[in-house]
Amino acid sequence: MSTTTSKKQPKKQAKADTLGKETYLRWYKDMLLMRRFEEKCGMLYTMQKFGGFCHLYIGQEAILAGMVTAIRPTDRV
């Protein structure tokens, strides 16, 4: 039985700095604003300032910050 050997090609590394410092800073500021809003909503809900159901997404801010950057005006969200 014959065997063949092949060399694996090295994978190309993704560049993490392609977006620029301004983009990362904008994301950080947006995530901080989202977190503060969620915290305020939670506080007001526990004080019974509004009724209904209040599901907080604390810890998920990065998902929204990235999505807002990626969507186009014609996308439905």
Secondary structure, DSSP 8 states (H G I E B T S, - for coil): ---------------TTSS-HHHHHHHHHHHHHHHHHHHHHHHHHHTTSS-S-----TT-HHHHHHHHHH--TT---
